[in-house]
């Protein structure tokens, strides 16, 4: 508790939050849960992409990340180009003023140090650099918590990301390849730790679980009966930063392969539930529904990771592209096959014992995908048990991270907590 003569610690959260990406918002939810449990006295607000959404859903004040509201729209007219350029200058002062009001700023998870999807250097990488530079200038501790990273070829983006990481007061990564990537880009990572993605700390409701999961655990084999539903997590996927020249080819191949896969499942009488992870994925859902005209194919409209987990827990198996769709399946103990578009997906699947069940999203081969899918389902009972063990380990690792985070960012609170424990009878 904070005494009457003490000023509550001021904590900011920063990122593309409230912008339609469920994974980003799930990471925010995890950090807010940590703050409310261990630092209830903290005064929290956000600098983010969708302030109205963040305030409505999470109950904290929020400020828009960019002065120019059309930041992520292509500027074709001269007036738009001028406005976007002016916005970059204005954001220097807006970001600095916001950072200066805080004792601590947390960047919760997300792939903020990578460019595995199309990304311009003067978009989010520039914003992150302004944040970290302002933190160093004003003595505000900036923490990059369980973030994703990857080696970046584009020189301006690489420089902005490298300096952002160097200027942060605390860094941890959601997998070992992320830490290795930052080391390869010239950041000293000798004191940086690797922890699971923050979404693994989110609670799940027991009633979401597959009704047969208890029998699977007791008997070690899947119950008899007709095959159950399959969740297919889709993505408006066009490759990454280095794939711009063949973006449409990649998208068409991914979409055609996914449609063939879904159509085959339907022909076998399997119900298929289409899931998204970002607002932009809706076009892929529409394309699949149009191509596979069957009442067995339905689509959900998840508004949060909790909605995704509820859908996936009711499924026999999940096939998904987006990183946090994979996490939702793994978190609920549902066997999952990854359409992998980056090293982060491969690393996540390997960590959770599913390394054999990855398929390249850029080169979707429906026949091979079906073969892997059937192999996965044959091992369903065994893999569910593996997930029970790996999920428990992930939660414990994140508890350790939150303890370390308190020591790094809230030293006064950590000292007071330790003192109280020593005096307890």
PAROLO-581635 format. One record per residue (C-alpha): residue in three letters; x negated, y, z negated. Coordinates in steps of 0.2 Angstrom, whole numbers, padded with zeros to 4 digits, always signed. Layout:
N
alaXYZ ...
// end
This chain:
425
unk+0000+0000+0000 unk-0005+0018+0003 unk-0005+0029-0012 unk+0003+0046-0011 unk-0013+0056-0009 unk-0020+0045+0005 unk-0016+0048+0023 unk-0010+0033+0032 unk-0021+0026+0046 unk-0016+0031+0063 unk-0016+0017+0076 unk-0014+0019+0095 unk-0010+0005+0107 unk-0015+0007+0125 unk-0012-0001+0142 unk+0000-0005+0156 unk+0014-0009+0143 unk+0032-0008+0147 unk+0029-0008+0165 unk+0037-0024+0169 unk+0023-0036+0166 unk+0029-0049+0153 unk+0012-0055+0148 unk+0006-0037+0144 unk+0021-0034+0133 unk+0018-0051+0125 unk+0001-0045+0120 unk+0008-0029+0113 unk+0021-0039+0103 unk+0007-0050+0095 unk-0004-0035+0090 unk+0011-0026+0083 unk+0015-0042+0073 unk-0002-0042+0066 unk-0001-0023+0061 unk+0015-0025+0053 unk+0010-0040+0043 unk-0008-0034+0037 unk-0007-0015+0039 unk+0011-0010+0036 unk+0006+0007+0031 unk-0001+0011+0048 unk+0007+0024+0059 unk+0008+0016+0076 unk+0011+0024+0093 unk+0007+0020+0111 unk-0001+0028+0127 unk+0007+0016+0141 unk+0014+0014+0158 unk+0032+0013+0152 unk+0035+0023+0137 unk+0054+0022+0137 unk+0054+0003+0137 unk+0040+0002+0124 unk+0050+0014+0112 unk+0067+0005+0115 unk+0060-0013+0113 unk+0046-0011+0100 unk+0052+0004+0090 unk+0036+0015+0091 unk+0034+0032+0099 unk+0026+0031+0116 unk+0018+0043+0128 unk+0016+0041+0147 unk-0001+0035+0152 unk-0002+0046+0168 unk+0003+0064+0170 unk+0007+0061+0189 unk+0023+0049+0189 unk+0019+0042+0206 unk+0002+0036+0201 unk+0004+0018+0207 unk+0013+0023+0224 unk+0003+0025+0239 unk+0000+0044+0242 unk+0003+0047+0261 unk+0008+0066+0261 unk-0004+0080+0257 unk+0007+0086+0243 unk+0006+0068+0235 unk-0013+0067+0237 unk-0015+0084+0229 unk-0004+0079+0215 unk-0013+0063+0212 unk-0030+0071+0212 unk-0023+0085+0200 unk-0017+0071+0189 unk-0034+0063+0187 unk-0040+0080+0180 unk-0025+0083+0169 unk-0027+0065+0162 unk-0044+0069+0156 unk-0037+0081+0143 unk-0021+0072+0140 unk-0031+0056+0135 unk-0044+0065+0125 unk-0030+0074+0115 unk-0021+0058+0112 unk-0036+0048+0106 unk-0042+0062+0095 unk-0026+0060+0085 unk-0030+0042+0080 unk-0042+0033+0069 unk-0041+0017+0079 unk-0035+0013+0096 unk-0031-0006+0101 unk-0031-0012+0119 unk-0020-0028+0116 unk-0026-0042+0128 unk-0022-0041+0146 unk-0035-0042+0160 unk-0042-0025+0158 unk-0060-0029+0163 unk-0056-0039+0179 unk-0050-0035+0197 unk-0043-0053+0201 unk-0028-0044+0208 unk-0028-0029+0220 unk-0035-0014+0210 unk-0041+0004+0214 unk-0055+0011+0204 unk-0046+0027+0201 unk-0031+0018+0194 unk-0032+0009+0177 unk-0051+0007+0177 unk-0052+0026+0177 unk-0039+0027+0163 unk-0048+0014+0152 unk-0065+0023+0154 unk-0056+0040+0149 unk-0050+0031+0133 unk-0066+0023+0128 unk-0076+0038+0132 unk-0064+0049+0122 unk-0065+0036+0108 unk-0084+0038+0107 unk-0083+0057+0108 unk-0071+0059+0094 unk-0076+0045+0083 unk-0060+0035+0086 unk-0064+0016+0085 unk-0058+0008+0102 unk-0055-0011+0101 unk-0053-0022+0117 unk-0045-0037+0109 unk-0044-0054+0117 unk-0046-0046+0134 unk-0049-0054+0151 unk-0064-0050+0162 unk-0072-0055+0178 unk-0087-0050+0189 unk-0082-0036+0200 unk-0089-0032+0217 unk-0083-0015+0221 unk-0096-0003+0214 unk-0085+0011+0207 unk-0073-0001+0198 unk-0088-0011+0192 unk-0096+0005+0185 unk-0080+0011+0176 unk-0077-0006+0168 unk-0095-0009+0163 unk-0095+0008+0154 unk-0078+0006+0146 unk-0084-0010+0138 unk-0101-0002+0132 unk-0092+0012+0124 unk-0079+0002+0115 unk-0082-0001+0096 unk-0075-0019+0096 unk-0074-0032+0110 unk-0067-0050+0111 unk-0063-0060+0126 unk-0049-0073+0129 unk-0061-0086+0137 unk-0079-0089+0139 unk-0080-0085+0157 unk-0074-0067+0153 unk-0089-0065+0141 unk-0101-0072+0153 unk-0094-0060+0167 unk-0097-0045+0156 unk-0115-0051+0152 unk-0118-0053+0170 unk-0112-0035+0173 unk-0125-0028+0161 unk-0115-0027+0144 unk-0123-0034+0129 unk-0111-0047+0123 unk-0122-0055+0109 unk-0110-0050+0096 unk-0094-0052+0105 unk-0083-0067+0101 unk-0071-0078+0111 unk-0053-0081+0105 unk-0037-0087+0113 unk-0025-0076+0122 unk-0015-0065+0110 unk+0001-0073+0116 unk-0004-0089+0107 unk+0000-0080+0090 unk+0018-0077+0095 unk+0031-0087+0085 unk+0042-0100+0094 unk+0059-0106+0088 unk+0060-0124+0084 unk+0077-0126+0093 unk+0069-0121+0109 unk+0059-0137+0110 unk+0064-0151+0122 unk+0077-0162+0113 unk+0067-0177+0117 unk+0050-0171+0110 unk+0052-0179+0093 unk+0055-0196+0101 unk+0040-0193+0112 unk+0029-0189+0096 unk+0036-0205+0087 unk+0036-0217+0101 unk+0021-0211+0112 unk+0031-0213+0127 unk+0044-0202+0137 unk+0062-0207+0134 unk+0072-0216+0148 unk+0085-0207+0158 unk+0086-0196+0173 unk+0072-0184+0176 unk+0075-0167+0169 unk+0073-0149+0176 unk+0057-0142+0183 unk+0053-0123+0180 unk+0043-0115+0194 unk+0035-0099+0189 unk+0033-0088+0205 unk+0022-0073+0209 unk+0022-0060+0222 unk+0004-0066+0226 unk-0006-0058+0240 unk-0024-0063+0234 unk-0036-0052+0225 unk-0047-0037+0228 unk-0058-0046+0240 unk-0043-0053+0250 unk-0036-0037+0257 unk-0040-0042+0275 unk-0030-0058+0274 unk-0017-0053+0261 unk-0002-0057+0271 unk-0009-0074+0277 unk-0012-0079+0259 unk+0005-0074+0254 unk+0013-0083+0268 unk+0004-0099+0264 unk+0008-0098+0246 unk+0026-0095+0249 unk+0028-0109+0262 unk+0019-0121+0251 unk+0030-0117+0236 unk+0046-0118+0246 unk+0041-0135+0253 unk+0038-0141+0235 unk+0054-0134+0228 unk+0064-0142+0243 unk+0056-0159+0240 unk+0061-0158+0221 unk+0079-0154+0226 unk+0080-0168+0239 unk+0075-0180+0224 unk+0089-0173+0214 unk+0079-0162+0202 unk+0086-0146+0195 unk+0073-0132+0198 unk+0073-0116+0188 unk+0064-0101+0196 unk+0055-0089+0184 unk+0046-0073+0186 unk+0032-0064+0175 unk+0033-0046+0183 unk+0047-0036+0191 unk+0038-0037+0207 unk+0041-0056+0208 unk+0059-0054+0212 unk+0056-0054+0231 unk+0048-0072+0230 unk+0063-0078+0220 unk+0075-0072+0234 unk+0064-0079+0248 unk+0065-0097+0239 unk+0084-0096+0236 unk+0087-0091+0254 unk+0076-0105+0261 unk+0082-0119+0249 unk+0101-0117+0249 unk+0106-0128+0235 unk+0115-0127+0218 unk+0101-0136+0210 unk+0090-0121+0212 unk+0094-0107+0200 unk+0084-0091+0194 unk+0082-0084+0177 unk+0079-0065+0173 unk+0067-0066+0158 unk+0065-0049+0149 unk+0051-0055+0137 unk+0039-0069+0135 unk+0052-0076+0122 unk+0064-0079+0136 unk+0051-0088+0147 unk+0047-0099+0132 unk+0065-0103+0129 unk+0067-0108+0148 unk+0051-0118+0148 unk+0054-0128+0132 unk+0070-0135+0140 unk+0061-0141+0155 unk+0052-0158+0158 unk+0038-0149+0168 unk+0032-0132+0173 unk+0023-0127+0189 unk+0017-0109+0188 unk+0005-0095+0195 unk+0005-0081+0183 unk-0007-0083+0168 unk+0006-0079+0155 unk+0018-0091+0163 unk+0005-0104+0160 unk+0003-0099+0142 unk+0022-0099+0139 unk+0022-0117+0145 unk+0007-0122+0135 unk+0013-0113+0119 unk+0030-0123+0120 unk+0021-0140+0123 unk+0028-0142+0140 unk+0016-0151+0153 unk+0011-0138+0166 unk+0003-0138+0183 unk-0006-0122+0187 unk-0006-0113+0204 unk-0023-0105+0200 unk-0029-0089+0208 unk-0043-0084+0196 unk-0056-0092+0185 unk-0045-0087+0170 unk-0032-0099+0174 unk-0044-0114+0176 unk-0053-0109+0160 unk-0036-0108+0151 unk-0030-0125+0157 unk-0047-0133+0153 unk-0046-0126+0135 unk-0029-0134+0133 unk-0034-0151+0140 unk-0026-0148+0157 unk-0041-0145+0168 unk-0036-0159+0180 unk-0019-0150+0184 unk-0025-0135+0194 unk-0021-0131+0212 unk-0027-0116+0222 unk-0014-0103+0225 unk-0023-0096+0240 unk-0022-0113+0249 unk-0006-0121+0243 unk-0004-0139+0250 unk+0013-0145+0246 unk+0009-0164+0248 unk-0006-0162+0237 unk+0004-0152+0225 unk+0017-0165+0224 unk+0004-0178+0221 unk-0003-0169+0206 unk+0014-0165+0199 unk+0019-0183+0199 unk+0002-0188+0191 unk+0006-0175+0178 unk+0023-0181+0174 unk+0017-0199+0172 unk+0006-0193+0157 unk+0019-0181+0150 unk+0020-0190+0132 unk+0001-0190+0130 unk-0001-0172+0136 unk+0013-0166+0124 unk+0003-0173+0110 unk-0013-0164+0116 unk-0004-0148+0117 unk+0002-0150+0099 unk-0016-0151+0093 unk-0023-0137+0104 unk-0009-0125+0100 unk-0013-0127+0081 unk-0031-0124+0084 unk-0027-0108+0095 unk-0016-0101+0081 unk-0030-0104+0068 unk-0043-0095+0079 unk-0032-0080+0081 unk-0029-0079+0062 unk-0048-0078+0061 unk-0049-0064+0074 unk-0036-0054+0065 unk-0046-0055+0049 unk-0062-0050+0059 unk-0052-0036+0067 unk-0047-0029+0050 unk-0065-0029+0044 unk-0071-0020+0060 unk-0057-0007+0062 unk-0050-0005+0044 unk-0065-0007+0033 unk-0056+0003+0018 unk-0041-0008+0019 unk-0052-0024+0020 unk-0062-0018+0005 unk-0046-0015-0005 unk-0039-0032+0000 unk-0055-0041-0006 unk-0055-0031-0022 unk-0037-0035-0026 unk-0041-0054-0023 unk-0056-0054-0034 unk-0045-0046-0049 unk-0031-0057-0046 unk-0029-0070-0061 
// end
